[in-house]
Amino acid sequence: MPIQETRRARLVTISTGGTITGEGASSANTGTYRSDVVSVEDLIATVPEIRNVADIAGEQIFQIGSASFNNERLLKLARRVSELVKLDGVDGVVVIHGTDTLEETSYFLNLTLRSEKPVVLVGAMRPSSALSADGPLNLYNAVVMAAGARSAGK
């Protein structure tokens, strides 16, 4: 009996900025940092294990703190995610987002997107340069969630 290969999920990771992409002057300083420094490619590169879970493409749509989200940016993000989930070559989307307005964006996308493909939002409480940065593991977990077969329709 031939061995059947399983195909890895094909995900697009869209970055909007936020603490998860932040960088401070010191790794010991988690309170003072810029929240719009690390690119989506650099953030993905900090977690090479992601490539074992899914095929990832990164896209930088904004590089802002989430407090700078406005209606125009929210609509632009929703339109882009909507375009991506309609593509046959995309199985899901992970949105990297600041935590100040992450829940509002999540709620808006839940109301406006029409797709069974998973869309997962992820943020962090500490900047990527911190000794105890939580962003890399949060990103890994978001990719695992978006790539999971049981995530369809959620």
N, CA, C and O atoms as a GROMACS GRO file, in nm:
protein
  616
    1MET      N    1   0.085  -0.117   0.000
    1MET     CA    2   0.000   0.000   0.000
    1MET      C    3   0.090   0.125   0.000
    1MET      O    4   0.178   0.136   0.085
    2PRO      N    5   0.069   0.217  -0.093
    2PRO     CA    6   0.153   0.336  -0.099
    2PRO      C    7   0.128   0.428   0.022
    2PRO      O    8   0.017   0.436   0.075
    3ILE      N    9   0.233   0.494   0.063
    3ILE     CA   10   0.222   0.590   0.173
    3ILE      C   11   0.163   0.718   0.118
    3ILE      O   12   0.210   0.771   0.017
    4GLN      N   13   0.061   0.767   0.185
    4GLN     CA   14  -0.006   0.888   0.140
    4GLN      C   15   0.055   1.008   0.213
    4GLN      O   16   0.055   1.014   0.336
    5GLU      N   17   0.106   1.103   0.135
    5GLU     CA   18   0.162   1.223   0.195
    5GLU      C   19   0.050   1.320   0.229
    5GLU      O   20  -0.046   1.336   0.153
    6THR      N   21   0.063   1.382   0.343
    6THR     CA   22  -0.033   1.485   0.379
    6THR      C   23   0.025   1.620   0.342
    6THR      O   24   0.143   1.647   0.365
    7ARG      N   25  -0.056   1.703   0.286
    7ARG     CA   26  -0.015   1.835   0.243
    7ARG      C   27  -0.022   1.932   0.360
    7ARG      O   28  -0.119   1.934   0.435
    8ARG      N   29   0.081   2.011   0.375
    8ARG     CA   30   0.079   2.114   0.479
    8ARG      C   31  -0.014   2.226   0.437
    8ARG      O   32  -0.030   2.254   0.318
    9ALA      N   33  -0.074   2.288   0.536
    9ALA     CA   34  -0.161   2.402   0.509
    9ALA      C   35  -0.079   2.516   0.448
    9ALA      O   36   0.039   2.534   0.480
   10ARG      N   37  -0.143   2.590   0.362
   10ARG     CA   38  -0.081   2.709   0.301
   10ARG      C   39  -0.147   2.830   0.364
   10ARG      O   40  -0.265   2.857   0.343
   11LEU      N   41  -0.068   2.904   0.442
   11LEU     CA   42  -0.121   3.017   0.517
   11LEU      C   43  -0.056   3.147   0.473
   11LEU      O   44   0.059   3.149   0.428
   12VAL      N   45  -0.130   3.254   0.487
   12VAL     CA   46  -0.074   3.388   0.470
   12VAL      C   47  -0.078   3.455   0.606
   12VAL      O   48  -0.182   3.456   0.673
   13THR      N   49   0.035   3.509   0.646
   13THR     CA   50   0.046   3.583   0.771
   13THR      C   51   0.054   3.730   0.737
   13THR      O   52   0.148   3.775   0.672
   14ILE      N   53  -0.046   3.805   0.781
   14ILE     CA   54  -0.052   3.949   0.756
   14ILE      C   55  -0.013   4.021   0.884
   14ILE      O   56  -0.068   3.993   0.990
   15SER      N   57   0.082   4.112   0.874
   15SER     CA   58   0.122   4.188   0.993
   15SER      C   59   0.070   4.330   0.986
   15SER      O   60   0.079   4.398   0.884
   16THR      N   61   0.014   4.372   1.099
   16THR     CA   62  -0.032   4.510   1.112
   16THR      C   63   0.056   4.588   1.210
   16THR      O   64   0.040   4.710   1.224
   17GLY      N   65   0.147   4.519   1.278
   17GLY     CA   66   0.232   4.585   1.378
   17GLY      C   67   0.190   4.544   1.518
   17GLY      O   68   0.137   4.434   1.538
   18GLY      N   69   0.212   4.632   1.614
   18GLY     CA   70   0.174   4.605   1.752
   18GLY      C   71   0.293   4.562   1.837
   18GLY      O   72   0.405   4.551   1.787
   19THR      N   73   0.267   4.538   1.963
   19THR     CA   74   0.372   4.498   2.057
   19THR      C   75   0.447   4.376   2.008
   19THR      O   76   0.568   4.366   2.028
   20ILE      N   77   0.380   4.283   1.946
   20ILE     CA   78   0.443   4.160   1.898
   20ILE      C   79   0.556   4.193   1.800
   20ILE      O   80   0.650   4.114   1.787
   21THR      N   81   0.548   4.306   1.731
   21THR     CA   82   0.654   4.349   1.640
   21THR      C   83   0.737   4.462   1.700
   21THR      O   84   0.808   4.533   1.629
   22GLY      N   85   0.728   4.477   1.831
   22GLY     CA   86   0.798   4.585   1.899
   22GLY      C   87   0.942   4.552   1.931
   22GLY      O   88   0.982   4.435   1.937
   23GLU      N   89   1.018   4.658   1.952
   23GLU     CA   90   1.158   4.641   1.987
   23GLU      C   91   1.197   4.755   2.081
   23GLU      O   92   1.169   4.872   2.055
   24GLY      N   93   1.263   4.717   2.189
   24GLY     CA   94   1.308   4.816   2.286
   24GLY      C   95   1.458   4.836   2.280
   24GLY      O   96   1.530   4.764   2.210
   25ALA      N   97   1.504   4.935   2.355
   25ALA     CA   98   1.648   4.963   2.359
   25ALA      C   99   1.724   4.856   2.434
   25ALA      O  100   1.844   4.839   2.414
   26SER      N  101   1.655   4.782   2.521
   26SER     CA  102   1.719   4.681   2.603
   26SER      C  103   1.628   4.560   2.615
   26SER      O  104   1.506   4.575   2.621
   27SER      N  105   1.686   4.442   2.618
   27SER     CA  106   1.605   4.320   2.632
   27SER      C  107   1.544   4.309   2.771
   27SER      O  108   1.448   4.234   2.791
   28ALA      N  109   1.598   4.383   2.868
   28ALA     CA  110   1.544   4.380   3.004
   28ALA      C  111   1.432   4.483   3.023
   28ALA      O  112   1.365   4.482   3.126
   29ASN      N  113   1.411   4.569   2.925
   29ASN     CA  114   1.308   4.672   2.935
   29ASN      C  115   1.187   4.630   2.852
   29ASN      O  116   1.192   4.632   2.729
   30THR      N  117   1.080   4.594   2.919
   30THR     CA  118   0.960   4.552   2.846
   30THR      C  119   0.853   4.661   2.844
   30THR      O  120   0.746   4.642   2.786
   31GLY      N  121   0.881   4.774   2.907
   31GLY     CA  122   0.780   4.879   2.916
   31GLY      C  123   0.799   4.992   2.816
   31GLY      O  124   0.703   5.061   2.782
   32THR      N  125   0.922   5.012   2.769
   32THR     CA  126   0.949   5.121   2.676
   32THR      C  127   1.002   5.061   2.546
   32THR      O  128   1.110   5.003   2.544
   33TYR      N  129   0.925   5.076   2.440
   33TYR     CA  130   0.963   5.018   2.311
   33TYR      C  131   0.882   5.083   2.201
   33TYR      O  132   0.781   5.149   2.227
   34ARG      N  133   0.926   5.063   2.078
   34ARG     CA  134   0.847   5.103   1.961
   34ARG      C  135   0.771   4.980   1.914
   34ARG      O  136   0.829   4.872   1.904
   35SER      N  137   0.645   4.996   1.886
   35SER     CA  138   0.561   4.880   1.851
   35SER      C  139   0.549   4.857   1.701
   35SER      O  140   0.456   4.789   1.657
   36ASP      N  141   0.640   4.911   1.624
   36ASP     CA  142   0.625   4.901   1.479
   36ASP      C  143   0.759   4.878   1.409
   36ASP      O  144   0.787   4.938   1.305
   37VAL      N  145   0.842   4.792   1.466
   37VAL     CA  146   0.979   4.779   1.418
   37VAL      C  147   1.002   4.650   1.339
   37VAL      O  148   1.053   4.656   1.227
   38VAL      N  149   0.967   4.536   1.394
   38VAL     CA  150   1.001   4.406   1.336
   38VAL      C  151   0.906   4.373   1.221
   38VAL      O  152   0.784   4.379   1.236
   39SER      N  153   0.964   4.338   1.106
   39SER     CA  154   0.882   4.304   0.989
   39SER      C  155   0.821   4.166   1.005
   39SER      O  156   0.864   4.087   1.088
   40VAL      N  157   0.721   4.137   0.925
   40VAL     CA  158   0.656   4.006   0.928
   40VAL      C  159   0.756   3.896   0.893
   40VAL      O  160   0.752   3.789   0.953
   41GLU      N  161   0.843   3.921   0.797
   41GLU     CA  162   0.943   3.820   0.759
   41GLU      C  163   1.037   3.790   0.874
   41GLU      O  164   1.070   3.675   0.901
   42ASP      N  165   1.081   3.897   0.944
   42ASP     CA  166   1.173   3.878   1.056
   42ASP      C  167   1.104   3.806   1.172
   42ASP      O  168   1.166   3.723   1.239
   43LEU      N  169   0.979   3.837   1.196
   43LEU     CA  170   0.906   3.770   1.304
   43LEU      C  171   0.887   3.622   1.272
   43LEU      O  172   0.907   3.538   1.360
   44ILE      N  173   0.850   3.590   1.151
   44ILE     CA  174   0.836   3.449   1.111
   44ILE      C  175   0.970   3.377   1.124
   44ILE      O  176   0.974   3.261   1.165
   45ALA      N  177   1.077   3.444   1.088
   45ALA     CA  178   1.210   3.382   1.094
   45ALA      C  179   1.253   3.348   1.236
   45ALA      O  180   1.338   3.262   1.255
   46THR      N  181   1.195   3.414   1.336
   46THR     CA  182   1.231   3.383   1.475
   46THR      C  183   1.173   3.250   1.520
   46THR      O  184   1.210   3.199   1.626
   47VAL      N  185   1.082   3.194   1.441
   47VAL     CA  186   1.016   3.068   1.478
   47VAL      C  187   1.029   2.970   1.361
   47VAL      O  188   0.931   2.945   1.291
   48PRO      N  189   1.148   2.915   1.339
   48PRO     CA  190   1.166   2.826   1.224
   48PRO      C  191   1.076   2.702   1.229
   48PRO      O  192   1.049   2.642   1.125
   49GLU      N  193   1.030   2.662   1.348
   49GLU     CA  194   0.942   2.546   1.361
   49GLU      C  195   0.809   2.564   1.288
   49GLU      O  196   0.741   2.466   1.257
   50ILE      N  197   0.773   2.688   1.261
   50ILE     CA  198   0.649   2.716   1.187
   50ILE      C  199   0.650   2.646   1.052
   50ILE      O  200   0.547   2.598   1.005
   51ARG      N  201   0.766   2.639   0.990
   51ARG     CA  202   0.777   2.578   0.857
   51ARG      C  203   0.749   2.429   0.860
   51ARG      O  204   0.722   2.369   0.756
   52ASN      N  205   0.754   2.368   0.978
   52ASN     CA  206   0.718   2.226   0.992
   52ASN      C  207   0.566   2.208   0.997
   52ASN      O  208   0.516   2.097   0.977
   53VAL      N  209   0.495   2.315   1.024
   53VAL     CA  210   0.350   2.309   1.042
   53VAL      C  211   0.277   2.348   0.914
   53VAL      O  212   0.178   2.286   0.876
   54ALA      N  213   0.326   2.453   0.848
   54ALA     CA  214   0.254   2.508   0.733
   54ALA      C  215   0.352   2.578   0.639
   54ALA      O  216   0.462   2.615   0.678
   55ASP      N  217   0.309   2.594   0.516
   55ASP     CA  218   0.381   2.680   0.422
   55ASP      C  219   0.330   2.822   0.446
   55ASP      O  220   0.210   2.848   0.437
   56ILE      N  221   0.421   2.911   0.475
   56ILE     CA  222   0.384   3.046   0.519
   56ILE      C  223   0.431   3.150   0.419
   56ILE      O  224   0.545   3.147   0.373
   57ALA      N  225   0.342   3.242   0.387
   57ALA     CA  226   0.378   3.363   0.313
   57ALA      C  227   0.349   3.480   0.407
   57ALA      O  228   0.246   3.481   0.475
   58GLY      N  229   0.438   3.576   0.410
   58GLY     CA  230   0.418   3.693   0.495
   58GLY      C  231   0.383   3.814   0.413
   58GLY      O  232   0.430   3.831   0.301
   59GLU      N  233   0.299   3.899   0.471
   59GLU     CA  234   0.259   4.022   0.404
   59GLU      C  235   0.248   4.133   0.509
   59GLU      O  236   0.182   4.116   0.611
   60GLN      N  237   0.312   4.244   0.483
   60GLN     CA  238   0.309   4.358   0.574
   60GLN      C  239   0.205   4.456   0.522
   60GLN      O  240   0.229   4.523   0.422
   61ILE      N  241   0.090   4.465   0.588
   61ILE     CA  242  -0.014   4.555   0.542
   61ILE      C  243  -0.004   4.691   0.613
   61ILE      O  244  -0.028   4.795   0.552
   62PHE      N  245   0.033   4.689   0.741
   62PHE     CA  246   0.060   4.810   0.818
   62PHE      C  247   0.180   4.783   0.908
   62PHE      O  248   0.221   4.668   0.924
   63GLN      N  249   0.233   4.886   0.964
   63GLN     CA  250   0.339   4.875   1.065
   63GLN      C  251   0.308   4.983   1.169
   63GLN      O  252   0.376   5.084   1.178
   64ILE      N  253   0.201   4.956   1.248
   64ILE     CA  254   0.150   5.056   1.342
   64ILE      C  255   0.119   4.990   1.476
   64ILE      O  256   0.105   4.868   1.486
   65GLY      N  257   0.109   5.073   1.578
   65GLY     CA  258   0.053   5.026   1.704
   65GLY      C  259  -0.098   5.015   1.685
   65GLY      O  260  -0.156   5.093   1.610
   66SER      N  261  -0.162   4.922   1.753
   66SER     CA  262  -0.304   4.900   1.726
   66SER      C  263  -0.392   5.016   1.773
   66SER      O  264  -0.507   5.027   1.730
   67ALA      N  265  -0.341   5.102   1.859
   67ALA     CA  266  -0.418   5.221   1.897
   67ALA      C  267  -0.433   5.316   1.778
   67ALA      O  268  -0.520   5.404   1.779
   68SER      N  269  -0.350   5.299   1.676
   68SER     CA  270  -0.357   5.382   1.555
   68SER      C  271  -0.452   5.325   1.450
   68SER      O  272  -0.466   5.381   1.342
   69PHE      N  273  -0.519   5.213   1.482
   69PHE     CA  274  -0.618   5.159   1.389
   69PHE      C  275  -0.733   5.258   1.378
   69PHE      O  276  -0.776   5.315   1.478
   70ASN      N  277  -0.781   5.276   1.257
   70ASN     CA  278  -0.899   5.359   1.234
   70ASN      C  279  -0.990   5.283   1.138
   70ASN      O  280  -0.957   5.173   1.094
   71ASN      N  281  -1.102   5.341   1.105
   71ASN     CA  282  -1.198   5.272   1.018
   71ASN      C  283  -1.138   5.241   0.881
   71ASN      O  284  -1.163   5.134   0.826
   72GLU      N  285  -1.061   5.334   0.827
   72GLU     CA  286  -1.000   5.312   0.695
   72GLU      C  287  -0.907   5.191   0.697
   72GLU      O  288  -0.911   5.108   0.606
   73ARG      N  289  -0.824   5.181   0.799
   73ARG     CA  290  -0.731   5.068   0.809
   73ARG      C  291  -0.805   4.937   0.836
   73ARG      O  292  -0.769   4.833   0.783
   74LEU      N  293  -0.908   4.944   0.918
   74LEU     CA  294  -0.987   4.825   0.948
   74LEU      C  295  -1.052   4.771   0.820
   74LEU      O  296  -1.052   4.650   0.797
   75LEU      N  297  -1.106   4.859   0.739
   75LEU     CA  298  -1.167   4.817   0.613
   75LEU      C  299  -1.064   4.762   0.516
   75LEU      O  300  -1.090   4.664   0.446
   76LYS      N  301  -0.946   4.825   0.511
   76LYS     CA  302  -0.841   4.776   0.423
   76LYS      C  303  -0.799   4.635   0.464
   76LYS      O  304  -0.781   4.548   0.379
   77LEU      N  305  -0.783   4.612   0.595
   77LEU     CA  306  -0.747   4.479   0.644
   77LEU      C  307  -0.855   4.378   0.609
   77LEU      O  308  -0.826   4.269   0.560
   78ALA      N  309  -0.980   4.412   0.634
   78ALA     CA  310  -1.091   4.320   0.606
   78ALA      C  311  -1.097   4.286   0.457
   78ALA      O  312  -1.119   4.170   0.421
   79ARG      N  313  -1.078   4.385   0.372
   79ARG     CA  314  -1.079   4.359   0.227
   79ARG      C  315  -0.966   4.264   0.187
   79ARG      O  316  -0.986   4.172   0.107
   80ARG      N  317  -0.849   4.287   0.244
   80ARG     CA  318  -0.734   4.202   0.207
   80ARG      C  319  -0.753   4.058   0.255
   80ARG      O  320  -0.727   3.964   0.181
   81VAL      N  321  -0.799   4.043   0.379
   81VAL     CA  322  -0.823   3.908   0.431
   81VAL      C  323  -0.932   3.840   0.348
   81VAL      O  324  -0.922   3.721   0.317
   82SER      N  325  -1.035   3.913   0.311
   82SER     CA  326  -1.142   3.859   0.228
   82SER      C  327  -1.088   3.812   0.093
   82SER      O  328  -1.127   3.705   0.044
   83GLU      N  329  -1.001   3.891   0.032
   83GLU     CA  330  -0.939   3.851  -0.096
   83GLU      C  331  -0.859   3.722  -0.079
   83GLU      O  332  -0.867   3.632  -0.162
   84LEU      N  333  -0.782   3.714   0.029
   84LEU     CA  334  -0.696   3.598   0.051
   84LEU      C  335  -0.775   3.470   0.073
   84LEU      O  336  -0.740   3.366   0.017
   85VAL      N  337  -0.879   3.475   0.154
   85VAL     CA  338  -0.954   3.352   0.183
   85VAL      C  339  -1.033   3.302   0.063
   85VAL      O  340  -1.080   3.188   0.063
   86LYS      N  341  -1.048   3.385  -0.038
   86LYS     CA  342  -1.115   3.343  -0.161
   86LYS      C  343  -1.021   3.268  -0.256
   86LYS      O  344  -1.067   3.205  -0.351
   87LEU      N  345  -0.891   3.275  -0.229
   87LEU     CA  346  -0.793   3.211  -0.317
   87LEU      C  347  -0.784   3.061  -0.290
   87LEU      O  348  -0.782   3.019  -0.174
   88ASP      N  349  -0.778   2.982  -0.395
   88ASP     CA  350  -0.764   2.836  -0.380
   88ASP      C  351  -0.632   2.798  -0.314
   88ASP      O  352  -0.625   2.698  -0.243
   89GLY      N  353  -0.529   2.878  -0.336
   89GLY     CA  354  -0.396   2.847  -0.281
   89GLY      C  355  -0.375   2.892  -0.138
   89GLY      O  356  -0.263   2.883  -0.086
   90VAL      N  357  -0.479   2.940  -0.072
   90VAL     CA  358  -0.469   2.985   0.066
   90VAL      C  359  -0.568   2.905   0.150
   90VAL      O  360  -0.688   2.902   0.121
   91ASP      N  361  -0.516   2.839   0.256
   91ASP     CA  362  -0.600   2.758   0.344
   91ASP      C  363  -0.644   2.833   0.470
   91ASP      O  364  -0.737   2.790   0.538
   92GLY      N  365  -0.578   2.943   0.500
   92GLY     CA  366  -0.612   3.020   0.618
   92GLY      C  367  -0.523   3.142   0.629
   92GLY      O  368  -0.426   3.157   0.556
   93VAL      N  369  -0.559   3.230   0.723
   93VAL     CA  370  -0.487   3.356   0.741
   93VAL      C  371  -0.459   3.375   0.889
   93VAL      O  372  -0.544   3.350   0.974
   94VAL      N  373  -0.337   3.421   0.919
   94VAL     CA  374  -0.300   3.462   1.054
   94VAL      C  375  -0.273   3.612   1.048
   94VAL      O  376  -0.193   3.657   0.966
   95VAL      N  377  -0.340   3.688   1.134
   95VAL     CA  378  -0.321   3.832   1.138
   95VAL      C  379  -0.243   3.867   1.264
   95VAL      O  380  -0.290   3.843   1.376
   96ILE      N  381  -0.126   3.925   1.245
   96ILE     CA  382  -0.044   3.973   1.356
   96ILE      C  383  -0.094   4.113   1.390
   96ILE      O  384  -0.102   4.200   1.302
   97HIS      N  385  -0.128   4.135   1.517
   97HIS     CA  386  -0.201   4.256   1.554
   97HIS      C  387  -0.162   4.300   1.694
   97HIS      O  388  -0.127   4.218   1.778
   98GLY      N  389  -0.169   4.428   1.718
   98GLY     CA  390  -0.149   4.480   1.853
   98GLY      C  391  -0.266   4.445   1.942
   98GLY      O  392  -0.378   4.428   1.894
   99THR      N  393  -0.241   4.434   2.072
   99THR     CA  394  -0.346   4.388   2.163
   99THR      C  395  -0.444   4.496   2.205
   99THR      O  396  -0.552   4.463   2.254
  100ASP      N  397  -0.411   4.624   2.187
  100ASP     CA  398  -0.503   4.730   2.230
  100ASP      C  399  -0.638   4.722   2.161
  100ASP      O  400  -0.741   4.748   2.223
  101THR      N  401  -0.639   4.685   2.034
  101THR     CA  402  -0.766   4.679   1.959
  101THR      C  403  -0.786   4.544   1.891
  101THR      O  404  -0.868   4.532   1.799
  102LEU      N  405  -0.713   4.443   1.934
  102LEU     CA  406  -0.722   4.311   1.872
  102LEU      C  407  -0.864   4.255   1.880
  102LEU      O  408  -0.913   4.198   1.782
  103GLU      N  409  -0.930   4.269   1.993
  103GLU     CA  410  -1.064   4.211   2.004
  103GLU      C  411  -1.165   4.284   1.915
  103GLU      O  412  -1.257   4.221   1.863
  104GLU      N  413  -1.149   4.414   1.899
  104GLU     CA  414  -1.240   4.488   1.810
  104GLU      C  415  -1.222   4.444   1.665
  104GLU      O  416  -1.320   4.426   1.592
  105THR      N  417  -1.096   4.428   1.625
  105THR     CA  418  -1.068   4.382   1.490
  105THR      C  419  -1.120   4.240   1.470
  105THR      O  420  -1.179   4.209   1.367
  106SER      N  421  -1.099   4.154   1.568
  106SER     CA  422  -1.149   4.016   1.560
  106SER      C  423  -1.300   4.015   1.542
  106SER      O  424  -1.353   3.942   1.458
  107TYR      N  425  -1.368   4.095   1.620
  107TYR     CA  426  -1.514   4.100   1.613
  107TYR      C  427  -1.560   4.150   1.476
  107TYR      O  428  -1.652   4.095   1.416
  108PHE      N  429  -1.494   4.255   1.428
  108PHE     CA  430  -1.529   4.310   1.297
  108PHE      C  431  -1.509   4.207   1.186
  108PHE      O  432  -1.595   4.190   1.101
  109LEU      N  433  -1.395   4.139   1.188
  109LEU     CA  434  -1.370   4.038   1.087
  109LEU      C  435  -1.470   3.923   1.096
  109LEU      O  436  -1.512   3.869   0.994
  110ASN      N  437  -1.506   3.886   1.217
  110ASN     CA  438  -1.606   3.780   1.236
  110ASN      C  439  -1.740   3.820   1.174
  110ASN      O  440  -1.810   3.736   1.117
  111LEU      N  441  -1.775   3.946   1.186
  111LEU     CA  442  -1.902   3.994   1.130
  111LEU      C  443  -1.899   4.010   0.978
  111LEU      O  444  -2.002   3.996   0.913
  112THR      N  445  -1.783   4.039   0.922
  112THR     CA  446  -1.778   4.078   0.782
  112THR      C  447  -1.722   3.973   0.686
  112THR      O  448  -1.753   3.976   0.567
  113LEU      N  449  -1.640   3.880   0.735
  113LEU     CA  450  -1.583   3.781   0.646
  113LEU      C  451  -1.680   3.667   0.620
  113LEU      O  452  -1.752   3.623   0.710
  114ARG      N  453  -1.682   3.620   0.498
  114ARG     CA  454  -1.768   3.508   0.460
  114ARG      C  455  -1.679   3.397   0.406
  114ARG      O  456  -1.654   3.389   0.286
  115SER      N  457  -1.632   3.311   0.494
  115SER     CA  458  -1.544   3.203   0.454
  115SER      C  459  -1.542   3.097   0.562
  115SER      O  460  -1.558   3.127   0.680
  116GLU      N  461  -1.522   2.974   0.521
  116GLU     CA  462  -1.503   2.864   0.616
  116GLU      C  463  -1.356   2.848   0.653
  116GLU      O  464  -1.322   2.772   0.743
  117LYS      N  465  -1.270   2.920   0.583
  117LYS     CA  466  -1.126   2.912   0.611
  117LYS      C  467  -1.096   2.986   0.741
  117LYS      O  468  -1.152   3.093   0.766
  118PRO      N  469  -1.009   2.931   0.823
  118PRO     CA  470  -0.979   2.994   0.952
  118PRO      C  471  -0.900   3.124   0.936
  118PRO      O  472  -0.810   3.136   0.853
  119VAL      N  473  -0.937   3.220   1.018
  119VAL     CA  474  -0.864   3.346   1.031
  119VAL      C  475  -0.834   3.361   1.180
  119VAL      O  476  -0.925   3.369   1.262
  120VAL      N  477  -0.706   3.365   1.213
  120VAL     CA  478  -0.662   3.369   1.352
  120VAL      C  479  -0.586   3.499   1.375
  120VAL      O  480  -0.494   3.532   1.299
  121LEU      N  481  -0.622   3.573   1.479
  121LEU     CA  482  -0.549   3.693   1.516
  121LEU      C  483  -0.456   3.661   1.631
  121LEU      O  484  -0.490   3.581   1.719
  122VAL      N  485  -0.338   3.723   1.631
  122VAL     CA  486  -0.239   3.695   1.734
  122VAL      C  487  -0.167   3.824   1.772
  122VAL      O  488  -0.140   3.909   1.688
  123GLY      N  489  -0.139   3.836   1.899
  123GLY     CA  490  -0.065   3.950   1.952
  123GLY      C  491   0.028   3.904   2.062
  123GLY      O  492   0.048   3.785   2.082
  124ALA      N  493   0.084   4.000   2.132
  124ALA     CA  494   0.176   3.970   2.242
  124ALA      C  495   0.170   4.081   2.345
  124ALA      O  496   0.134   4.195   2.316
  125MET      N  497   0.205   4.045   2.466
  125MET     CA  498   0.208   4.143   2.574
  125MET      C  499   0.346   4.204   2.593
  125MET      O  500   0.360   4.308   2.657
  126ARG      N  501   0.448   4.140   2.539
  126ARG     CA  502   0.585   4.190   2.553
  126ARG      C  503   0.648   4.201   2.415
  126ARG      O  504   0.621   4.118   2.328
  127PRO      N  505   0.731   4.303   2.394
  127PRO     CA  506   0.793   4.322   2.262
  127PRO      C  507   0.887   4.207   2.226
  127PRO      O  508   0.934   4.134   2.313
  128SER      N  509   0.912   4.194   2.097
  128SER     CA  510   0.994   4.083   2.049
  128SER      C  511   1.138   4.088   2.101
  128SER      O  512   1.206   3.986   2.103
  129SER      N  513   1.184   4.204   2.142
  129SER     CA  514   1.321   4.216   2.191
  129SER      C  515   1.335   4.182   2.339
  129SER      O  516   1.447   4.175   2.390
  130ALA      N  517   1.224   4.159   2.409
  130ALA     CA  518   1.227   4.131   2.552
  130ALA      C  519   1.284   3.992   2.580
  130ALA      O  520   1.268   3.899   2.501
  131LEU      N  521   1.351   3.979   2.694
  131LEU     CA  522   1.402   3.848   2.736
  131LEU      C  523   1.290   3.745   2.745
  131LEU      O  524   1.312   3.627   2.717
  132SER      N  525   1.174   3.790   2.782
  132SER     CA  526   1.060   3.698   2.800
  132SER      C  527   0.953   3.720   2.694
  132SER      O  528   0.834   3.712   2.722
  133ALA      N  529   0.995   3.749   2.572
  133ALA     CA  530   0.901   3.775   2.464
  133ALA      C  531   0.804   3.658   2.446
  133ALA      O  532   0.845   3.543   2.436
  134ASP      N  533   0.676   3.690   2.441
  134ASP     CA  534   0.573   3.587   2.423
  134ASP      C  535   0.527   3.577   2.278
  134ASP      O  536   0.455   3.482   2.243
  135GLY      N  537   0.565   3.670   2.194
  135GLY     CA  538   0.521   3.673   2.056
  135GLY      C  539   0.557   3.551   1.973
  135GLY      O  540   0.471   3.499   1.902
  136PRO      N  541   0.682   3.503   1.979
  136PRO     CA  542   0.716   3.387   1.896
  136PRO      C  543   0.630   3.263   1.925
  136PRO      O  544   0.582   3.198   1.832
  137LEU      N  545   0.610   3.232   2.052
  137LEU     CA  546   0.525   3.117   2.084
  137LEU      C  547   0.379   3.144   2.048
  137LEU      O  548   0.309   3.055   2.001
  138ASN      N  549   0.334   3.266   2.070
  138ASN     CA  550   0.197   3.301   2.032
  138ASN      C  551   0.178   3.284   1.881
  138ASN      O  552   0.075   3.232   1.836
  139LEU      N  553   0.276   3.329   1.803
  139LEU     CA  554   0.268   3.315   1.658
  139LEU      C  555   0.268   3.168   1.618
  139LEU      O  556   0.188   3.127   1.533
  140TYR      N  557   0.354   3.089   1.677
  140TYR     CA  558   0.356   2.946   1.649
  140TYR      C  559   0.219   2.883   1.677
  140TYR      O  560   0.167   2.809   1.594
  141ASN      N  561   0.162   2.913   1.792
  141ASN     CA  562   0.031   2.858   1.828
  141ASN      C  563  -0.079   2.906   1.732
  141ASN      O  564  -0.170   2.830   1.701
  142ALA      N  565  -0.071   3.029   1.687
  142ALA     CA  566  -0.170   3.080   1.592
  142ALA      C  567  -0.160   3.005   1.459
  142ALA      O  568  -0.262   2.973   1.398
  143VAL      N  569  -0.038   2.977   1.416
  143VAL     CA  570  -0.019   2.901   1.291
  143VAL      C  571  -0.072   2.759   1.307
  143VAL      O  572  -0.138   2.707   1.217
  144VAL      N  573  -0.042   2.696   1.419
  144VAL     CA  574  -0.094   2.561   1.445
  144VAL      C  575  -0.247   2.562   1.440
  144VAL      O  576  -0.309   2.473   1.382
  145MET      N  577  -0.307   2.663   1.500
  145MET     CA  578  -0.454   2.673   1.500
  145MET      C  579  -0.508   2.694   1.358
  145MET      O  580  -0.601   2.626   1.317
  146ALA      N  581  -0.449   2.786   1.284
  146ALA     CA  582  -0.498   2.814   1.149
  146ALA      C  583  -0.476   2.696   1.055
  146ALA      O  584  -0.553   2.675   0.961
  147ALA      N  585  -0.370   2.618   1.079
  147ALA     CA  586  -0.340   2.504   0.991
  147ALA      C  587  -0.419   2.378   1.027
  147ALA      O  588  -0.423   2.284   0.949
  148GLY      N  589  -0.481   2.377   1.143
  148GLY     CA  590  -0.552   2.258   1.188
  148GLY      C  591  -0.680   2.232   1.111
  148GLY      O  592  -0.758   2.323   1.084
  149ALA      N  593  -0.701   2.106   1.076
  149ALA     CA  594  -0.820   2.068   0.999
  149ALA      C  595  -0.949   2.101   1.073
  149ALA      O  596  -1.050   2.131   1.011
  150ARG      N  597  -0.944   2.095   1.206
  150ARG     CA  598  -1.066   2.122   1.285
  150ARG      C  599  -1.095   2.271   1.300
  150ARG      O  600  -1.196   2.308   1.360
  151SER      N  601  -1.009   2.356   1.246
  151SER     CA  602  -1.030   2.500   1.256
  151SER      C  603  -1.120   2.556   1.148
  151SER      O  604  -1.162   2.672   1.157
  152ALA      N  605  -1.152   2.478   1.048
  152ALA     CA  606  -1.240   2.524   0.940
  152ALA      C  607  -1.374   2.568   0.999
  152ALA      O  608  -1.431   2.502   1.086
  153GLY      N  609  -1.421   2.680   0.951
  153GLY     CA  610  -1.550   2.732   0.996
  153GLY      C  611  -1.543   2.812   1.124
  153GLY      O  612  -1.645   2.851   1.179
  154LYS      N  613  -1.422   2.836   1.172
  154LYS     CA  614  -1.407   2.910   1.297
  154LYS      C  615  -1.328   3.034   1.277
  154LYS      O  616  -1.305   3.109   1.372
   0.00000   0.00000   0.00000
